[in-house]
Amino acid sequence: GESVGLHLPTLSVQEGDNSIINCAYSNSASDYFIWYKQESGKGPQFIIDIRSNMDKRQGQRVTVLLNKTVKHLSLQIAATQPGDSAVYFCAENYGGSQGNLIFGKGTKLSVKP
Amino acid sequence: EAQVTQNPRYLITVTGKKLTVTCSQNMNHEYMSWYRQDPGLGLRQIYYSMNVEVTDKGDVPEGYKVSRKEKRNFPLILESPSPNQTSLYFCASSPAWDSEKLFFGSGTQLSVL
């Protein structure tokens, strides 16, 4: 979920388990959503996206689910690996241009070997 | 290799001393943008540019300037840095203004004393 204050929400999972990272978005007019992964010392990296006319989209080991009724987005990572350890951000776009891209505060995923 | 390159990676400066953080992309992208990342606040957009000679304010433009004289370069200028501009800065680009898939640089950690 989204962070409050200075500390990021943290999700700790065992290697090989599935991870679910949640995000509540703010604008009901948002029509495009993106998940980014940020490893320590690096810039955010695009993972997967979904448009508001879809409920689910699958990539390689990742699935994004969109629930527009409750303005909720989730990222599922199958068979989590140590290399998945990172901070994950959701972002919403409500205006069709990059100027309207709003980032969530992130969730830190830690994978235990 | 396709990438967004920022320099420097780390910078320590003093209040009032003008500085420039450079950003260059080799993907012929039209859209470029600057973000700052602060604990508990996530990524916030400073300025963006939809094409050469076209720039616009993001959410937190105060104290910053940008220019887009060439397609590949988008420098961030702090005319008179202050301690509240201590932050982690990211430059990003995308193929077009309506393409939400951003490519990020590796970041510039700025400390203003």
Backbone of each chain as ProteinMPNN parsed JSONL, in Angstrom:
{"seq_chain_A": "GESVGLHLPTLSVQEGDNSIINCAYSNSASDYFIWYKQESGKGPQFIIDIRSNMDKRQGQRVTVLLNKTVKHLSLQIAATQPGDSAVYFCAENYGGSQGNLIFGKGTKLSVKP", "coords_chain_A": {"N_chain_A": [[0.809, -1.202, 0.0], [0.236, 2.352, 0.139], [2.621, 4.675, 1.465], [2.916, 6.103, 4.716], [3.981, 8.97, 6.344], [7.508, 8.84, 7.066], [8.36, 6.289, 6.596], [8.538, 3.529, 4.479], [6.01, 1.195, 3.563], [6.622, -2.237, 4.169], [7.171, -5.348, 2.672], [7.815, -8.611, 3.352], [8.97, -11.577, 2.032], [9.311, -15.11, 1.489], [11.774, -16.638, -0.52], [10.644, -17.929, -3.573], [7.99, -17.939, -2.878], [4.774, -16.382, -3.629], [4.285, -12.894, -4.243], [2.33, -10.095, -3.242], [1.672, -6.858, -3.957], [0.168, -3.908, -2.99], [-1.802, -1.06, -4.032], [-3.413, 1.988, -3.591], [-5.15, 4.142, -5.596], [-5.746, 7.604, -6.468], [-7.404, 9.137, -8.16], [-10.45, 8.966, -9.726], [-10.773, 9.413, -12.375], [-8.53, 8.536, -13.618], [-6.928, 6.782, -16.224], [-4.963, 5.073, -16.888], [-2.42, 2.96, -15.737], [0.607, 2.21, -14.053], [3.282, 0.093, -13.079], [6.324, 0.448, -11.397], [9.682, -0.587, -10.747], [12.189, -0.092, -8.356], [15.429, -0.54, -7.789], [18.005, -0.581, -5.296], [19.968, 2.291, -5.389], [19.46, 2.827, -8.026], [17.551, 4.089, -10.859], [13.927, 4.235, -11.234], [12.311, 1.481, -12.876], [10.389, 0.443, -15.586], [7.774, -1.949, -15.218], [5.184, -3.17, -15.749], [2.067, -2.349, -17.312], [-1.363, -1.119, -17.323], [-4.524, -0.491, -18.793], [-7.52, 1.382, -18.151], [-9.699, 0.07, -19.163], [-9.356, -2.55, -18.743], [-9.18, -5.383, -16.51], [-7.23, -7.021, -15.712], [-3.852, -7.885, -16.312], [-1.208, -9.712, -17.701], [2.275, -10.369, -17.347], [5.649, -11.436, -17.697], [6.019, -13.517, -15.126], [4.747, -11.602, -13.603], [1.676, -10.037, -12.626], [-0.853, -7.685, -13.061], [-3.581, -6.351, -11.361], [-6.621, -4.622, -11.576], [-8.97, -2.812, -9.833], [-11.496, -0.903, -10.323], [-13.7, -0.066, -8.993], [-13.129, 0.215, -6.282], [-10.89, 1.704, -6.512], [-8.306, 0.456, -6.648], [-5.194, -1.098, -7.055], [-3.12, -3.833, -7.839], [-0.025, -5.626, -7.687], [1.176, -8.664, -8.609], [3.673, -10.958, -7.988], [5.03, -13.822, -9.152], [6.572, -16.729, -7.774], [8.729, -15.481, -6.229], [11.948, -14.0, -6.388], [15.34, -13.451, -5.148], [16.372, -11.319, -6.646], [14.178, -9.769, -7.047], [13.909, -8.095, -4.957], [13.284, -4.869, -3.99], [12.066, -1.458, -4.238], [8.726, -0.882, -4.973], [6.682, 1.008, -7.087], [3.478, 2.306, -7.75], [1.86, 4.063, -10.407], [-0.356, 6.557, -11.624], [-2.216, 7.804, -14.392], [-4.035, 10.457, -15.451], [-4.557, 12.167, -17.497], [-3.591, 11.708, -20.02], [-1.141, 12.674, -20.721], [2.345, 12.939, -19.931], [2.675, 14.835, -18.026], [0.689, 14.478, -16.24], [1.163, 12.31, -14.665], [1.068, 10.543, -11.738], [2.815, 9.467, -8.965], [2.783, 6.813, -6.596], [3.895, 6.319, -3.177], [5.403, 4.096, -2.693], [6.367, 0.655, -1.996], [8.391, -1.435, -0.106], [9.928, -4.355, -1.041], [11.197, -7.228, 0.373], [13.117, -10.07, -0.078], [13.567, -13.142, 1.314], [16.164, -15.476, 1.408]], "CA_chain_A": [[0.0, 0.0, 0.0], [0.946, 3.619, 0.108], [3.344, 4.925, 2.698], [2.501, 7.217, 5.545], [5.158, 9.451, 7.044], [8.814, 8.676, 6.468], [8.726, 4.898, 6.459], [7.827, 2.816, 3.455], [5.49, -0.122, 3.912], [7.565, -3.281, 3.789], [6.644, -6.691, 2.5], [8.902, -9.575, 3.397], [8.484, -12.878, 1.569], [10.308, -16.163, 1.317], [12.1, -16.955, -1.918], [9.788, -18.952, -4.147], [6.582, -17.625, -2.612], [4.203, -15.308, -4.428], [4.185, -11.594, -3.564], [1.261, -9.21, -3.693], [1.902, -5.481, -3.534], [-1.079, -3.185, -3.215], [-1.731, 0.382, -4.241], [-4.689, 2.684, -3.711], [-4.938, 5.359, -6.379], [-6.538, 8.716, -5.928], [-8.276, 9.852, -9.085], [-11.338, 8.049, -10.435], [-10.668, 9.687, -13.813], [-7.287, 7.955, -14.142], [-7.248, 5.771, -17.22], [-3.782, 4.29, -17.225], [-1.696, 2.682, -14.509], [1.911, 1.617, -14.325], [4.11, -0.327, -11.952], [7.762, 0.603, -11.556], [10.552, -1.23, -9.757], [13.395, 0.689, -8.125], [16.454, -1.215, -7.005], [18.845, 0.325, -4.526], [20.981, 3.011, -6.148], [19.1, 2.924, -9.444], [16.305, 4.763, -11.176], [12.777, 3.345, -11.436], [12.307, 0.716, -14.124], [9.043, 0.007, -15.955], [7.507, -3.387, -15.116], [3.975, -3.553, -16.448], [1.05, -1.307, -17.29], [-2.72, -1.578, -17.591], [-5.457, 0.592, -19.072], [-8.708, 1.284, -17.292], [-10.715, -0.802, -19.762], [-8.97, -3.915, -18.439], [-9.153, -5.726, -15.086], [-6.072, -7.869, -15.423], [-2.883, -8.008, -17.393], [-0.108, -10.575, -17.252], [3.569, -10.307, -18.002], [6.482, -12.564, -17.303], [6.006, -13.679, -13.664], [4.004, -10.524, -12.943], [0.287, -9.809, -13.017], [-1.438, -6.495, -12.459], [-5.037, -6.392, -11.241], [-7.204, -3.302, -11.401], [-10.349, -2.779, -9.338], [-11.863, 0.507, -10.435], [-14.779, 0.229, -8.042], [-12.536, 0.679, -5.021], [-9.655, 2.414, -6.883], [-7.234, -0.346, -6.096], [-4.3, -1.716, -8.03], [-2.17, -4.721, -7.188], [1.017, -6.268, -8.489], [1.477, -9.994, -8.115], [4.917, -11.507, -8.515], [5.038, -15.273, -8.934], [7.874, -17.356, -7.482], [9.601, -14.339, -5.966], [13.375, -14.302, -6.351], [16.121, -12.392, -4.487], [16.502, -10.181, -7.551], [12.942, -8.972, -7.012], [13.998, -7.169, -3.822], [13.322, -3.499, -4.506], [10.883, -0.655, -3.916], [7.786, -0.92, -6.09], [5.792, 2.157, -7.15], [2.427, 2.4, -8.749], [1.655, 5.41, -10.929], [-1.609, 6.704, -12.353], [-2.218, 8.877, -15.373], [-5.434, 10.824, -15.678], [-4.721, 13.205, -18.502], [-3.065, 11.342, -21.331], [0.201, 13.191, -20.958], [3.245, 12.641, -18.828], [2.528, 15.843, -16.992], [-0.355, 14.083, -15.293], [1.534, 11.035, -14.068], [1.205, 10.685, -10.289], [3.438, 8.285, -8.392], [2.601, 6.452, -5.202], [5.11, 6.486, -2.374], [6.202, 2.896, -2.808], [6.409, -0.451, -1.04], [9.678, -2.111, -0.178], [9.83, -5.81, -1.035], [12.418, -7.926, 0.77], [12.992, -11.498, -0.343], [14.453, -13.917, 2.177], [16.616, -16.692, 0.701]], "C_chain_A": [[0.847, 1.258, 0.0], [1.58, 3.897, 1.456], [2.716, 6.094, 3.442], [3.736, 7.676, 6.288], [6.432, 9.092, 6.309], [9.148, 7.224, 6.151], [7.863, 4.235, 5.401], [7.208, 1.56, 4.045], [6.461, -1.176, 3.403], [6.844, -4.606, 3.714], [7.835, -7.629, 2.462], [8.354, -10.942, 3.018], [9.651, -13.849, 1.453], [10.539, -16.392, -0.182], [11.226, -18.11, -2.402], [8.313, -18.733, -3.902], [6.099, -16.554, -3.588], [4.103, -14.033, -3.591], [3.004, -10.82, -4.127], [1.512, -7.832, -3.099], [0.688, -4.662, -3.937], [-0.862, -1.684, -3.359], [-3.15, 0.928, -4.36], [-4.45, 3.96, -4.498], [-6.007, 6.378, -6.049], [-7.618, 9.251, -6.864], [-9.133, 8.88, -9.893], [-11.308, 8.268, -11.948], [-9.396, 9.098, -14.431], [-7.604, 6.806, -15.08], [-6.067, 4.892, -17.589], [-2.945, 4.155, -15.975], [-0.419, 1.908, -14.834], [2.54, 1.164, -13.016], [5.573, -0.156, -12.334], [8.484, -0.112, -10.423], [11.801, -0.38, -9.605], [14.334, -0.083, -7.218], [17.345, -0.18, -6.348], [19.908, 0.965, -5.419], [20.683, 3.177, -7.62], [17.814, 3.723, -9.623], [15.174, 3.761, -11.333], [12.799, 2.704, -12.822], [10.883, 0.221, -14.377], [8.9, -1.511, -15.835], [6.342, -3.772, -16.004], [2.976, -2.418, -16.353], [-0.32, -1.92, -17.576], [-3.604, -0.37, -17.853], [-6.749, 0.334, -18.315], [-9.808, 0.428, -17.895], [-10.395, -2.286, -19.548], [-9.006, -4.125, -16.931], [-7.851, -6.428, -14.711], [-5.147, -7.872, -16.623], [-1.695, -8.797, -16.867], [1.136, -10.326, -18.057], [4.349, -11.54, -17.606], [6.619, -12.57, -15.784], [5.26, -12.58, -12.923], [2.602, -10.399, -13.517], [-0.181, -8.547, -12.333], [-2.961, -6.638, -12.495], [-5.544, -4.997, -10.935], [-8.653, -3.438, -10.954], [-10.787, -1.318, -9.294], [-12.933, 0.901, -9.43], [-14.225, 0.803, -6.745], [-11.207, 1.406, -5.258], [-8.43, 1.721, -6.305], [-6.494, -1.076, -7.215], [-3.394, -2.678, -7.277], [-1.199, -5.309, -8.204], [1.324, -7.606, -7.85], [2.742, -10.486, -8.795], [4.939, -12.994, -8.159], [6.467, -15.753, -8.671], [8.946, -16.294, -7.253], [11.05, -14.784, -5.781], [14.132, -13.186, -5.631], [16.287, -11.153, -5.352], [15.259, -9.316, -7.634], [12.95, -7.978, -5.862], [14.208, -5.751, -4.342], [12.162, -2.729, -3.899], [10.01, -0.621, -5.161], [6.818, 0.257, -5.976], [4.669, 1.9, -8.14], [2.351, 3.859, -9.211], [0.351, 5.433, -11.702], [-1.513, 7.902, -13.276], [-3.66, 9.215, -15.692], [-5.625, 11.822, -16.799], [-4.143, 12.893, -19.854], [-1.705, 11.934, -21.634], [1.055, 12.914, -19.732], [3.118, 13.645, -17.71], [1.496, 15.479, -15.956], [-0.09, 12.728, -14.674], [1.803, 11.251, -12.59], [1.724, 9.384, -9.716], [2.973, 8.06, -6.962], [3.936, 6.497, -4.477], [5.949, 5.222, -2.29], [6.055, 1.903, -1.677], [7.729, -1.169, -1.222], [9.477, -3.619, -0.054], [11.189, -6.398, -0.669], [12.195, -9.419, 0.599], [14.035, -12.251, 0.48], [14.864, -15.202, 1.466], [16.29, -17.949, 1.498]], "O_chain_A": [[2.069, 1.188, -0.131], [1.112, 3.398, 2.48], [2.068, 6.956, 2.848], [4.475, 6.846, 6.817], [6.452, 9.04, 5.079], [10.151, 6.966, 5.484], [6.637, 4.351, 5.409], [7.796, 0.926, 4.922], [7.051, -1.024, 2.333], [6.024, -4.945, 4.568], [8.746, -7.468, 1.65], [7.385, -11.413, 3.613], [10.811, -13.454, 1.337], [9.609, -16.343, -0.987], [11.09, -19.131, -1.728], [7.472, -19.271, -4.622], [6.892, -15.91, -4.275], [3.868, -14.088, -2.384], [2.714, -10.877, -5.322], [1.557, -7.669, -1.879], [0.238, -4.717, -5.081], [0.122, -1.125, -2.875], [-3.973, 0.412, -5.116], [-3.623, 4.781, -4.101], [-7.029, 6.066, -5.438], [-8.638, 9.764, -6.404], [-8.608, 8.067, -10.654], [-11.76, 7.416, -12.713], [-9.214, 9.163, -15.646], [-8.443, 5.957, -14.776], [-6.159, 4.063, -18.495], [-2.773, 5.12, -15.23], [-0.374, 1.083, -15.746], [2.345, 1.788, -11.973], [6.009, -0.546, -13.417], [7.978, -0.228, -9.306], [12.412, 0.014, -10.599], [14.068, -0.258, -6.029], [17.425, 0.963, -6.799], [20.65, 0.271, -6.113], [21.541, 3.614, -8.387], [17.09, 3.993, -8.664], [15.419, 2.573, -11.542], [13.244, 3.305, -13.799], [10.25, -0.35, -13.489], [9.766, -2.266, -16.277], [6.485, -4.599, -16.905], [3.028, -1.614, -15.423], [-0.43, -3.068, -18.006], [-3.449, 0.665, -17.204], [-7.031, -0.789, -17.897], [-10.767, 0.091, -17.201], [-11.066, -3.163, -20.093], [-8.879, -3.173, -16.162], [-7.433, -6.427, -13.553], [-5.58, -7.862, -17.775], [-1.234, -8.586, -15.746], [1.089, -10.104, -19.267], [3.776, -12.56, -17.225], [7.28, -11.695, -15.224], [5.159, -12.64, -11.697], [2.367, -10.618, -14.705], [0.07, -8.358, -11.143], [-3.545, -6.996, -13.517], [-4.959, -4.278, -10.125], [-9.46, -4.094, -11.612], [-10.483, -0.593, -8.347], [-13.051, 2.07, -9.064], [-14.775, 1.751, -6.184], [-10.481, 1.69, -4.306], [-7.634, 2.316, -5.579], [-7.086, -1.585, -8.167], [-2.945, -2.361, -6.176], [-1.502, -5.464, -9.387], [1.691, -7.671, -6.677], [2.867, -10.437, -10.018], [4.872, -13.36, -6.986], [7.43, -15.257, -9.257], [9.935, -16.218, -7.983], [11.342, -15.783, -5.124], [13.612, -12.076, -5.515], [16.336, -10.04, -4.827], [15.29, -8.24, -8.231], [12.085, -7.106, -5.797], [15.181, -5.469, -5.041], [11.37, -3.282, -3.136], [10.491, -0.364, -6.264], [6.214, 0.483, -4.927], [4.883, 1.351, -9.221], [2.737, 4.771, -8.48], [-0.01, 4.455, -12.357], [-0.825, 8.881, -12.986], [-4.419, 8.362, -16.151], [-6.743, 12.28, -17.033], [-4.194, 13.731, -20.754], [-1.169, 11.709, -22.719], [0.542, 12.685, -18.637], [3.424, 13.334, -16.559], [1.429, 16.106, -14.899], [-1.017, 12.065, -14.208], [2.664, 12.05, -12.223], [1.149, 8.321, -9.948], [2.791, 9.014, -6.206], [4.983, 6.692, -5.096], [7.099, 5.277, -1.854], [5.675, 2.25, -0.559], [8.137, -1.475, -2.342], [8.917, -4.096, 0.933], [12.199, -6.11, -1.311], [11.201, -9.966, 1.077], [15.236, -12.015, 0.347], [14.009, -15.939, 0.975], [16.597, -19.057, 1.056]]}, "seq_chain_B": "EAQVTQNPRYLITVTGKKLTVTCSQNMNHEYMSWYRQDPGLGLRQIYYSMNVEVTDKGDVPEGYKVSRKEKRNFPLILESPSPNQTSLYFCASSPAWDSEKLFFGSGTQLSVL", "coords_chain_B": {"N_chain_B": [[23.968, 1.222, -26.19], [20.701, 1.818, -25.109], [19.859, 4.553, -23.173], [19.352, 6.764, -20.336], [21.276, 9.33, -19.227], [22.619, 10.774, -16.417], [24.433, 13.4, -14.85], [26.191, 15.056, -12.206], [26.53, 11.894, -10.325], [26.617, 12.164, -7.601], [26.506, 15.048, -5.533], [27.703, 17.601, -3.551], [27.042, 20.709, -2.245], [27.014, 24.245, -1.484], [24.749, 26.586, 0.033], [23.282, 28.822, -2.246], [25.135, 28.635, -4.328], [25.295, 28.406, -7.674], [24.238, 25.62, -9.655], [24.296, 22.961, -12.087], [22.617, 20.131, -13.197], [23.156, 17.626, -15.435], [21.39, 15.991, -18.124], [21.01, 13.459, -20.445], [19.721, 11.747, -23.258], [19.792, 8.921, -25.42], [17.916, 7.954, -27.158], [16.374, 9.268, -28.943], [14.081, 10.424, -27.915], [11.095, 12.333, -27.565], [9.917, 13.409, -25.283], [10.891, 14.639, -22.124], [11.747, 14.739, -18.629], [12.001, 15.966, -15.255], [12.333, 14.713, -11.954], [12.008, 14.828, -8.385], [12.927, 12.917, -5.556], [11.87, 12.206, -2.402], [12.023, 11.052, 0.991], [9.072, 9.529, 2.121], [7.549, 11.114, 0.495], [7.643, 10.334, -2.097], [7.976, 10.272, -5.715], [8.136, 13.361, -7.269], [7.158, 15.606, -9.765], [9.197, 18.011, -11.362], [9.849, 19.7, -13.641], [8.869, 19.459, -17.092], [9.299, 18.496, -20.543], [7.92, 18.592, -23.686], [8.959, 18.65, -26.183], [11.643, 19.912, -28.239], [12.535, 23.137, -27.176], [10.135, 23.414, -25.843], [8.881, 23.661, -22.756], [7.515, 22.956, -19.488], [5.963, 23.607, -16.295], [6.044, 21.315, -13.572], [4.852, 19.691, -10.656], [6.355, 20.749, -8.543], [7.991, 23.226, -9.172], [9.366, 25.425, -8.136], [12.311, 27.261, -7.609], [13.838, 26.007, -9.473], [15.172, 25.693, -12.816], [14.906, 24.895, -16.297], [16.074, 23.845, -19.529], [15.614, 23.242, -23.039], [17.258, 22.929, -25.516], [18.236, 21.186, -27.324], [17.229, 18.028, -28.646], [18.198, 15.776, -27.252], [19.203, 16.601, -24.795], [18.538, 17.776, -21.477], [18.983, 19.806, -19.231], [18.979, 20.451, -15.672], [18.691, 23.255, -13.703], [19.819, 24.901, -10.855], [19.611, 27.912, -9.663], [20.113, 29.285, -7.266], [20.775, 27.377, -4.937], [19.101, 25.878, -2.13], [18.941, 24.504, 1.233], [16.546, 22.991, 1.385], [16.364, 21.865, -1.052], [17.864, 19.673, -1.073], [18.002, 16.453, -2.122], [17.071, 13.451, -3.957], [17.478, 13.266, -7.335], [15.863, 12.582, -10.402], [16.099, 12.126, -13.87], [14.027, 11.62, -16.688], [12.789, 10.025, -19.684], [10.61, 9.681, -22.529], [9.168, 8.171, -25.507], [7.199, 9.851, -26.676], [4.966, 12.578, -25.879], [2.573, 11.522, -25.065], [3.138, 9.004, -24.348], [3.297, 6.816, -21.837], [5.312, 5.296, -20.795], [8.027, 5.615, -19.077], [11.552, 6.139, -19.182], [14.085, 6.003, -16.915], [16.894, 7.827, -15.58], [19.881, 7.122, -13.617], [19.949, 8.632, -11.373], [20.677, 11.518, -9.292], [22.201, 12.378, -6.42], [21.787, 15.041, -4.421], [23.164, 17.266, -2.108], [22.632, 20.09, -0.224], [24.304, 22.354, 1.626]], "CA_chain_B": [[22.924, 0.872, -25.235], [19.719, 2.877, -24.904], [19.882, 4.938, -21.768], [19.267, 8.146, -19.891], [22.498, 9.538, -18.468], [22.644, 11.968, -15.577], [25.696, 13.712, -14.185], [26.935, 13.966, -11.573], [25.739, 10.969, -9.503], [26.589, 12.734, -6.253], [26.957, 16.441, -5.512], [27.555, 18.349, -2.307], [27.304, 22.111, -2.532], [26.623, 25.176, -0.42], [23.623, 27.457, -0.282], [23.499, 29.958, -3.121], [26.105, 28.406, -5.401], [24.585, 27.869, -8.839], [24.687, 24.332, -10.163], [23.549, 22.341, -13.175], [22.646, 18.675, -13.324], [22.914, 17.345, -16.849], [20.644, 14.797, -18.486], [21.09, 13.204, -21.871], [19.167, 10.457, -23.669], [20.242, 8.551, -26.77], [16.834, 7.182, -27.769], [15.602, 10.171, -29.792], [12.782, 10.639, -27.286], [10.584, 13.697, -27.58], [9.5, 13.857, -23.955], [11.842, 14.496, -21.025], [11.158, 15.238, -17.388], [12.792, 15.885, -14.032], [11.619, 14.408, -10.727], [12.771, 14.691, -7.162], [12.409, 11.839, -4.715], [12.12, 12.474, -0.99], [11.414, 10.051, 1.87], [7.698, 9.795, 2.533], [6.834, 11.936, -0.487], [7.683, 9.688, -3.404], [8.494, 11.014, -6.863], [7.344, 14.538, -7.627], [7.663, 16.165, -11.009], [9.682, 19.387, -11.252], [9.588, 20.28, -14.947], [8.884, 18.516, -18.188], [9.451, 19.081, -21.88], [7.278, 17.737, -24.675], [9.815, 18.633, -27.373], [12.649, 20.972, -28.222], [12.053, 24.499, -26.92], [8.831, 23.382, -25.178], [9.002, 23.184, -21.375], [6.376, 23.341, -18.655], [6.137, 23.329, -14.883], [5.404, 20.172, -12.951], [4.205, 19.947, -9.367], [7.236, 21.464, -7.604], [9.0, 23.889, -10.006], [9.995, 26.597, -7.506], [13.738, 27.152, -7.338], [14.481, 25.253, -10.544], [15.007, 26.087, -14.21], [15.319, 23.888, -17.268], [16.122, 24.29, -20.921], [15.591, 22.124, -23.997], [17.753, 23.484, -26.778], [18.444, 20.052, -28.227], [16.324, 16.946, -28.297], [18.791, 14.775, -26.384], [19.655, 17.144, -23.509], [17.517, 18.482, -20.672], [19.64, 20.115, -17.957], [18.242, 21.03, -14.546], [19.51, 24.337, -13.182], [19.458, 25.492, -9.578], [20.306, 29.202, -9.683], [20.547, 29.597, -5.907], [20.298, 26.218, -4.176], [18.844, 26.002, -0.693], [18.944, 23.171, 1.874], [15.336, 22.2, 1.119], [16.502, 21.215, -2.351], [18.586, 18.429, -0.861], [17.079, 15.417, -2.572], [17.522, 12.556, -5.016], [16.86, 13.76, -8.557], [15.838, 11.667, -11.536], [15.692, 12.549, -15.189], [13.337, 10.544, -17.386], [12.365, 10.36, -21.042], [9.728, 8.722, -23.199], [9.153, 8.43, -26.952], [6.32, 10.964, -27.027], [4.33, 13.166, -24.697], [1.448, 10.695, -24.638], [3.619, 7.661, -24.066], [3.502, 6.866, -20.398], [6.415, 4.428, -20.387], [9.193, 6.449, -18.833], [12.867, 5.555, -18.958], [14.726, 6.838, -15.912], [18.321, 7.815, -15.335], [20.288, 6.457, -12.378], [19.743, 9.526, -10.236], [21.703, 12.429, -8.773], [21.975, 12.701, -5.007], [22.253, 16.399, -4.157], [23.115, 17.771, -0.738], [22.893, 21.523, -0.155], [24.64, 22.655, 3.029]], "C_chain_B": [[22.008, 2.07, -25.025], [19.692, 3.266, -23.432], [19.663, 6.427, -21.585], [20.445, 8.356, -18.937], [22.44, 10.854, -17.714], [24.047, 12.149, -15.007], [25.576, 15.008, -13.392], [26.007, 12.996, -10.824], [25.58, 11.508, -8.085], [27.139, 14.161, -6.303], [26.663, 17.039, -4.148], [27.92, 19.791, -2.606], [26.848, 22.965, -1.347], [25.485, 26.065, -0.904], [24.04, 28.604, -1.191], [24.447, 29.76, -4.271], [25.425, 27.696, -6.574], [25.142, 26.534, -9.286], [23.762, 23.843, -11.271], [23.718, 20.841, -13.114], [22.284, 18.344, -14.769], [22.133, 16.052, -17.026], [20.693, 14.65, -19.992], [20.498, 11.837, -22.17], [19.539, 10.191, -25.131], [19.188, 7.773, -27.542], [15.961, 8.038, -28.691], [14.195, 10.422, -29.239], [12.38, 12.099, -27.347], [10.392, 14.243, -26.171], [10.61, 13.619, -22.932], [11.283, 15.193, -19.798], [12.157, 15.112, -16.251], [11.875, 15.623, -12.847], [12.584, 14.55, -9.551], [12.093, 13.644, -6.294], [12.839, 12.085, -3.278], [11.421, 11.44, -0.136], [10.001, 10.448, 2.281], [6.885, 10.584, 1.525], [6.842, 11.321, -1.88], [8.306, 10.561, -4.472], [7.565, 12.181, -7.188], [7.986, 15.211, -8.825], [8.022, 17.636, -10.842], [9.335, 20.165, -12.52], [9.522, 19.167, -15.969], [8.969, 19.255, -19.518], [8.87, 18.116, -22.904], [8.072, 17.677, -25.979], [10.799, 19.781, -27.258], [11.976, 22.327, -28.083], [10.657, 24.545, -26.291], [9.017, 22.808, -23.782], [7.805, 23.667, -20.575], [6.624, 22.913, -17.216], [5.418, 22.047, -14.496], [4.771, 20.574, -11.634], [5.036, 20.816, -8.43], [8.338, 22.214, -8.356], [9.809, 24.993, -9.314], [11.46, 26.326, -7.188], [14.52, 26.419, -8.411], [14.236, 25.927, -11.897], [15.439, 24.929, -15.086], [15.447, 24.558, -18.628], [16.129, 23.077, -21.833], [15.972, 22.681, -25.36], [17.982, 22.397, -27.819], [17.544, 18.919, -27.743], [16.91, 16.024, -27.232], [19.096, 15.293, -24.977], [18.571, 17.939, -22.791], [18.14, 18.791, -19.313], [18.703, 20.744, -16.923], [19.161, 22.035, -13.864], [18.944, 24.817, -11.853], [20.264, 26.775, -9.461], [20.878, 29.557, -8.308], [20.048, 28.486, -4.979], [20.094, 26.525, -2.695], [18.77, 24.601, -0.089], [17.692, 22.343, 1.603], [15.321, 21.589, -0.285], [17.43, 19.996, -2.277], [17.628, 17.281, -1.16], [17.79, 14.499, -3.557], [16.755, 12.933, -6.281], [16.961, 12.722, -9.67], [15.382, 12.391, -12.793], [15.035, 11.355, -15.874], [12.972, 10.994, -18.787], [11.387, 9.307, -21.533], [9.592, 9.119, -24.658], [8.321, 9.638, -27.364], [5.603, 11.431, -25.781], [3.191, 12.296, -24.184], [1.846, 9.239, -24.454], [4.011, 7.601, -22.602], [4.703, 6.067, -19.933], [7.682, 5.259, -20.293], [10.452, 5.613, -18.663], [13.623, 6.505, -18.037], [16.244, 6.729, -15.956], [18.614, 7.194, -13.978], [20.212, 7.367, -11.158], [20.957, 10.384, -9.891], [21.344, 12.767, -7.338], [22.61, 14.051, -4.709], [22.096, 16.74, -2.688], [23.506, 19.241, -0.753], [23.1, 21.894, 1.319], [24.366, 24.108, 3.39]], "O_chain_B": [[22.468, 3.188, -24.795], [19.523, 2.417, -22.556], [19.769, 7.225, -22.516], [20.586, 7.633, -17.951], [22.236, 11.915, -18.305], [24.749, 11.179, -14.72], [24.934, 15.955, -13.846], [24.811, 13.264, -10.707], [24.539, 11.33, -7.452], [28.102, 14.446, -7.014], [25.536, 16.993, -3.656], [28.986, 20.065, -3.158], [26.359, 22.449, -0.342], [25.296, 26.261, -2.105], [25.037, 29.279, -0.933], [24.561, 30.64, -5.125], [25.034, 26.533, -6.47], [26.356, 26.327, -9.301], [22.607, 24.256, -11.373], [24.834, 20.337, -12.992], [21.226, 18.74, -15.258], [22.202, 15.144, -16.198], [20.446, 15.606, -20.728], [20.734, 10.877, -21.435], [19.593, 11.103, -25.956], [19.509, 7.025, -28.465], [14.922, 7.578, -29.164], [13.243, 10.608, -29.997], [13.215, 12.992, -27.201], [10.675, 15.412, -25.908], [11.196, 12.538, -22.878], [10.463, 16.106, -19.898], [13.046, 14.261, -16.279], [10.799, 16.209, -12.729], [13.799, 14.414, -9.698], [10.87, 13.5, -6.292], [14.031, 12.162, -2.98], [10.333, 10.986, -0.49], [9.768, 11.569, 2.734], [5.67, 10.715, 1.672], [6.099, 11.77, -2.753], [9.071, 11.478, -4.173], [6.359, 12.001, -7.361], [9.205, 15.367, -8.888], [7.262, 18.412, -10.261], [8.616, 21.163, -12.472], [10.046, 18.074, -15.754], [8.744, 20.462, -19.601], [9.283, 16.958, -22.978], [7.883, 16.765, -26.785], [10.781, 20.531, -26.282], [10.997, 22.633, -28.764], [10.057, 25.617, -26.217], [9.279, 21.615, -23.628], [7.161, 24.655, -20.929], [7.387, 21.985, -16.949], [4.345, 21.73, -15.009], [4.22, 21.667, -11.509], [4.479, 21.544, -7.608], [9.512, 21.879, -8.201], [10.823, 25.444, -9.846], [11.808, 25.311, -6.585], [15.729, 26.227, -8.281], [13.243, 26.628, -12.095], [16.236, 24.086, -14.675], [14.988, 25.681, -18.839], [16.597, 22.006, -21.446], [15.127, 22.875, -26.234], [17.93, 22.644, -29.024], [17.155, 18.87, -26.576], [16.167, 15.536, -26.381], [19.234, 14.492, -24.052], [17.796, 18.67, -23.408], [17.851, 18.099, -18.337], [17.766, 21.466, -17.263], [20.284, 21.698, -13.49], [17.752, 25.101, -11.735], [21.464, 26.735, -9.191], [21.994, 30.067, -8.205], [19.022, 28.638, -4.316], [20.818, 27.322, -2.098], [18.56, 23.624, -0.808], [17.764, 21.114, 1.592], [14.382, 20.886, -0.655], [17.736, 19.373, -3.294], [16.577, 17.154, -0.532], [18.938, 14.729, -3.938], [15.524, 12.918, -6.293], [17.993, 12.077, -9.855], [14.419, 13.157, -12.781], [15.442, 10.213, -15.664], [12.858, 12.19, -19.056], [11.343, 8.189, -21.019], [9.864, 10.264, -25.02], [8.688, 10.365, -28.288], [5.628, 10.761, -24.749], [2.874, 12.329, -22.995], [0.994, 8.352, -24.408], [4.957, 8.266, -22.18], [5.078, 6.16, -18.764], [8.322, 5.564, -21.3], [10.426, 4.529, -18.082], [13.779, 7.685, -18.353], [16.804, 5.693, -16.315], [17.694, 6.786, -13.269], [20.394, 6.909, -10.03], [22.101, 10.018, -10.163], [20.305, 13.372, -7.075], [23.833, 14.188, -4.741], [21.036, 16.533, -2.096], [24.58, 19.6, -1.236], [22.193, 21.763, 2.142], [24.596, 24.515, 4.529]]}, "name": "protein", "num_of_chains": 2, "seq": "GESVGLHLPTLSVQEGDNSIINCAYSNSASDYFIWYKQESGKGPQFIIDIRSNMDKRQGQRVTVLLNKTVKHLSLQIAATQPGDSAVYFCAENYGGSQGNLIFGKGTKLSVKPEAQVTQNPRYLITVTGKKLTVTCSQNMNHEYMSWYRQDPGLGLRQIYYSMNVEVTDKGDVPEGYKVSRKEKRNFPLILESPSPNQTSLYFCASSPAWDSEKLFFGSGTQLSVL"}
